Amino acid sequence: MVEHTSTTRALRLPEGGLRGLLAGAEAALLSWLVVVVPTIAGYVATADAPALGSAGWLEAARIGTAAWLLGHGATISTAEFSIGLIPLGITMLGIALTAGSVRRARLTGWLPGAIAAGVYVLLAVLFVAFAGVPGAARAIVGALIVAALGVAIGLRAAARPAWVSSAVEKVPDWVRLALRASWRALAVHVVLATAAVVAALVLQAPQVRELHEGLHPDAVSTVVLVAAQLFVVANLIVYAAAFLLGPGFAVGEGTLFSPSGVEAGPLPVIPVLGGLPGPDGLAGQLPVLGLVGLVSGLAVGLWLLRTLRGRAPGQVGAVVVLTAVLPAAGMALLTLLASGAAGPGRMAEVGADPMAVGLAMLWQVGAPVAVLAVLGHSLTGHAFARVTTRARRSGSVWWEQVRGTPSEDFEGRPGR
C-alpha cells in the first residue's frame, strides 16, 4: 500500500502572533470608539434640529472617524477650508491604548509587537476609506508612528532584541546622562505648563461656565462638548508651555497671547477658551512669566551637579550642550504638532512658532545648566581654593608687615 502525504503546510502565525493581532485591533477600535460614540450620541441628541437636514447617524460616524484621523495627522480639506490641527488628546489616547493592549496581551517579542502595529495601521486604512474625505490618507503615516510608540512602550524590556540591548550598552554613559537630563527638563516644563492651565481654568471658571451655559446644551450635548474639549487639553498645555517661554501663541490670525502683551480678537464659542488671558489681565502684563523655562534648567542643573563634578571638561561641555539642545528640539516638535489650521478664515492660524519656542527653551535650559556645571565642577573648586589661599596668605603677610612682626604661613613656618 502506498501512502500519500500532503506537502501543503498550514499558514501559522509566529508565537504570540494571535495575541499581537488582537492587541492591535483592540487598541485601534477602542480609540476609534472613544471618539465616534460621542459624535453619534451628539447626533442622536440633536436629530430633530433643522440644521442637520438629511444627515444620519452614518454621517455622524464619518465625522467622528475624521476627528480620529485628525488625531493621527490627517488634514481634512474641503472646498471652503482645511483643518490640520492635531487634537493631541486623541494621539495620546491611541498611544496609551496600544501600550495597554500590548501589556495585557503579554507580548514577549518584537515580532508580535510588529503584528499589533500592522493591524493598527490596517484598521486606520479602513477608517480612511470609511471617512472618505480629502487629505485623510495622511493619517496612515501617523497611525504607524502612534502604533510603533505604543508597542515600544508596552513591550517589556526583556522583549528587546539582543542587538538593541547591545547597541544601548555601547552608548557612552555621558550620552545616557544627557538623555536622562533632557527628558527631565522637558517634563518639568510640561508639568509647570499643566499647572498653569489648571490655574487659568480655575481662576476663569465663571467665564468658562458662562460660555458653556450660553450654548444651552442638554445632558448629552454637555457630555459630548466636554469630551471634545478634553481632546484638545494637551494642545492647551503646549500653548501654555510656549507662553511660559516668552514667544506666546495665537488663537486665530492677528491674535497673540504672551507675557509681554495680549492681542485678542473674536474667538469661537468654546468654553475652555474662557481661560485665556485677557488684554487687561495680569498674566499678559508680566514679562517675567516668559522666563519660567529657567526653572527647568535650574532643576536639571542641580540634578546634574554631583554627577558632573569629577568628569572631564569635554564630557561636561557635551552633556550641557545635549541637555540644552534635546529639550529645545522636543519642545519645538510638540509646538509643531499642536499648531495648525482649525477652521476657515482667521482660525487658519492656531498655535505657536516652533522655532521661537525651541530657541527660548534652548537658552532658558542651557544657561542655568552651564553656569551650575562650571561652578560645581571640581576644577573650579580647586581653582577657587588656590585663589582664596593665595589671597589669605597675601593678606596675612601684609598685616604682619603693618604690625611690624614676622609672619607665619599656614604651615607654621616663619614668614620672610
N, C-alpha and C positions, 0 to 999 in steps of 0.2 A: 504494500500500500504506500502510495506517495502522498505525503502531507504538504499542502501548500501553505506557506507562511506569507503573511501580508507585509509588504515593505513600507506601507503608509504609516507615518508616525503622527500621533495626535499632537496638535499645537498646544503647547503648555506654556503658561506664564512662569517666569522665574520665581524663586521662593520669595514670598511676600508680595508678589505682583498683584494678586487679587485684592489684598488689603490696601495697596497703594492706589489701585483703581478706585476702590470705594472711598478712600480718603480724599482724593482729588474731586470726585463727584460730589461728596458731601460738602466740601468747602465752597465749591462754586455755586451749588444750588442753594445752600443756606444763605450765603452773602447776597445772592440774587433775590431770594425771597424776602430778606430783611428790607430790601429797597422796594420791591414790586408790590408786596402785600399792602403797605400803607398807601401806595398810589391807587390801587384798586379800591381800598377802603374809602379813600377820599372821593373817588368817582361814585361809589355807591351812596355816600352821604349826600352828594350833590347831583344825583342823577336827574332830578327834575329841573335843574337850572336851565333856563333857555339858552345860555351862552354855550352849553355843551353841544347843542344841536343834535346830530345823529351819532355822536361819538358813543362807543360802547365800552364794556369792560376790557375787551381785547385791545382797543386803542389805549386805554389806561395802562394796561400791562406793557405795551410798547413804549410808552413814555417812561415807565419805571425802569424798563430794560435800558433805555437810552441813558437814564441817570446812572445806572450801574456801569455802563460803558464809559461814561464821563469820568467816573472814579478810577478807570483803568487807562485814562489818557486819550479817549476819543475826542474828536471835535465834531460837534453836531452843527451842520451847516444847512441853512435854508436859503430861499431866495432873498429874504429880507435881512437876516443877521446870522451870526455864527457864535456858538458857545464853546469855549475851550477851557474854561476854568475847571480845574480838577477838584471835586469835593474830597479832600484828603481823608475825611472820616470813612468814606467808602473804601478807599485804598487801604487804610489801616485795618478796616474790618476784614477785607479779603486776606491780608497777610496773617492776621490773628487767627482767623478761622482755619486757614490752611495749616498753620503751625499746630493748632489744637487738634485738627483731624489727623495729622501725621503722628502726633504723640499718642493719641488714643488708639491708632492702628498699630502702634508699637513697631514701626518700620525699623529695620536693623541694617539697612544698606542704602546706598545711593541709587541703585537701580530701581527698587520700588519707589523711592522718592521721585525719580525722574518720571516714572509712570504716573504718579499722582499729579505732578506738574503738567504732564502731557494731557491728562484728562481735563484738568482745569482749563487749559488753553483750548482744547477741543470744544468744550461747552461754551467758552467765550466766542468761538467762531459761530456756533449755533445761535447765540444771543445776537450777534451782529446781523446774521441773516434775518432773525425774527424782528429786530428793530427796524431794519430797512431804511435807515437814514444815511445821507451822505456824510462821510468822514468817520463813521463808526468803526471802520476796519482798523483804524489806528489803535484801537483798544486791544488788538491781538498781541502786539508787542508789549503793551503794558501788562496784560494778563500773564504773559510769560515771566516778566520781571517780578510781579506780585507772587506768582506761584513759586518761583525759584527762591525768593526771600523767605516765604513761609515754610518751604521744605527745609531750607538751610537752618532756620530757627528751630523747627520741630524735630529734626533728626538729632539723636543723641550724639555726643562727642565720640562715643565708641564706634559709631557707624561711619566715621570718616575713613576714606581710603588711605592706605599706607603712604601713598605718595603725597597726600595732603598733609598728613602728620609730619612726614619727613621734611616737607618744604617749610612748615611752620617752625620746626625745630631749628632750621638753618637761618631763620631771620634773626639778625643781631638783637641782643637784649635791649639796646638803646632805642631801636625802632619800635619794639613792642612797648617799651616805656612811653614813647611819644604817642603811640596809638591809644594807650590807656588814658593818657593825659588829655588827648584831643577829644575823645568822646565824653570825658568828664566835663570839659569846658563847654561843649555844646549842650550837654544835658543840664548843666547848671543854668545856662542862659534860657533854655526852653522852660525849665521849672519857674524861673523868675517871670517869664512871659506868661505862663499859665496863671501864676498868682495875679499878675496884672489884669488879665482878662476876667478872672473871678471877681477881683476887687471892683473893676469897672461895672460889671453887671450888677453887683450888689449895691453899689453907690447910685447907679442909674436905674435901679429897679422900678421906681414909679414911672419913668418914661418908657421903659420896656413894657410894663404892664399896660400903659395907655395905648401904645401901638398895637399890642395884642388884642385888647378889647375893641379897638377901632375896626378890626377886621370882622368882628361879630361871628367868631367861629362857634360851631356846636361842639359836642363832646368828641365826635370822631374827627372833625376837622382840626380840633386842638391837638389831638394825638399826632395827626399827620404833620401839622405845622411844626410841632416840637421836634419830631423825628427828622424832618427835613433840615431844621436848623442845627441839630446835633451833628449832621454830616459835614457841616462847614465850620464847626468849632475849632478843628485843627487848623484850618486856614486862618481863623482869627488869632490863634496863638502865634502863628508865623508872622502875621501882621504886627502883633504886639511886640514880638522879638525885633522886628525892623524898627518899630517906634522907639524901643529902649536902646537901640544902637545909634539913633540920630536921624537916619535918612527918612524914616516915616513911611507911609503908604497912602495909596489912593483908593477911593471907592467911587469910581466914576471919573470921567475926563474933567480936568480942571480942578480937582479936589486934592488936598494934601492934609494929612493928619500926622504932625510931627511935634516933638517937644518945643521946637522953636516957633511954632505958629500953626494954626489950623485954618485951612481954607475949605469950608464946607459948601456943598451945593445941594440941590434936590436929590434925595436918596429914595430908593424903593422902600415900600412899607413892609419892612421885615423887622419884627420885634427885636431881635438880637442886635440890630444896628443902633438901637437906642442907647447902647453902652458906649458908643463912640464919643470921644471928647469933643466938646463944643468950642466955638471960637472964643467964648468968654470964660471957658473953664480953666482951672489951674493947671491941668495936665498939658495944655498946649502953650503954656507960658513959663515953663521951667526947662530951659535948655539942658540943665544938669541931668534930666532924665535920659538924655541921649548918650550918657556915659555909663550906663548900668553894665555894659559889657566888661568894664574894668573889674567888676565884682567876680566874674567868671575867671578872668586872668589872675586875679589875686588868690582866689581859692585854689586854682590849679598850681600856681606858683608855690604856695605854701605846701601843697601836697608833694611837689617835686623837690622841695628844698633839701630834705635829708638825702634823698636818692642821688641827687646831682652833686652833692658836696665834694666827694672824692674822685669824681670822674675826670677824664682828660678834657681839657678845654675844647677840643674839636668835637667830642661827643656831646658836651654840654650845648655848644652852639647848634649842632644838628638837631638835638631834642627841642631846643627853644624854637627853631625855625619851623619844624614839623608841627609843634604844638600850636603855633600861630596859624600856619597855612591850612592844616586839615580842618579845624573848626570853621574857618572862614569859607573854605570850599563847601563844607556841609551846609552852612547857613545860606550860602548863595544858591545851592541846589534846592533846598527847601523853599526858598523865596521864589525861585523859578517855577517850581511845581505848584505853588499856591497862588500864582498870578496868572491872569489871562482875561479873556473876554467873557463877561457874564450875561450878555444880552445885547440888544440893539442900542444905537445912539451912544449916550455918554457911558453906559455900562460896558463898553468895549474895552475899557481900561480899568482894571481892578488889580490891586496888589502893590508890590514894591519893586524897586530896581535891584536886581540880583547883584550887579557889580558894586553899587554903592553900599549895599548891606554887607557884602563879603569883605570889602576893604575896611569898613568900620569894625567888623568883627576881627579882622586881621590885626589891626593895631591895638584895639582895646584888650585883646587877649595877650598879644605878643609883648606889649610894653611891660606890664607887671611881671610876667614870667621872666623876661630878660633881666629886669632890674633885680628881682629876688634871686635868680640863678647866679648873677655876678656877685651880689652882696653876700650870699650864703656859701659861696664856693670856698674850699679850704685855702686855695692860693690867695684869695682876697683876705681871708682871715690872717694868714701868715704875714702878708704884706702890711696889713693894718697893725699887727702886733709889732713888727720891726719898726715901723714908723713911730708907734707910740713909745716903744722902748728908747729909741734914739732921742725922741723929744723929752722924755723924762730925764735921761742922762744929761742932755744939754741943759735942761732947766736946773738940775741938781748942781752941775759944775758952776753955772752962772751964780746960783745962790750962795755957794760956798765962797766964790770969789768976792761976792759982795760982802759977806761976813768976815772975810779975811782969814779963813781957816781952811786947811786942806780938806778936800772932798774925798769920799769913798764911792767906788762904783757899787753896783748891786750885788757883787760877789764879796764885798767886804775888803777889797784891796784898796790901799791908799790911792787917791787920785793924783794926777800930775798937776 
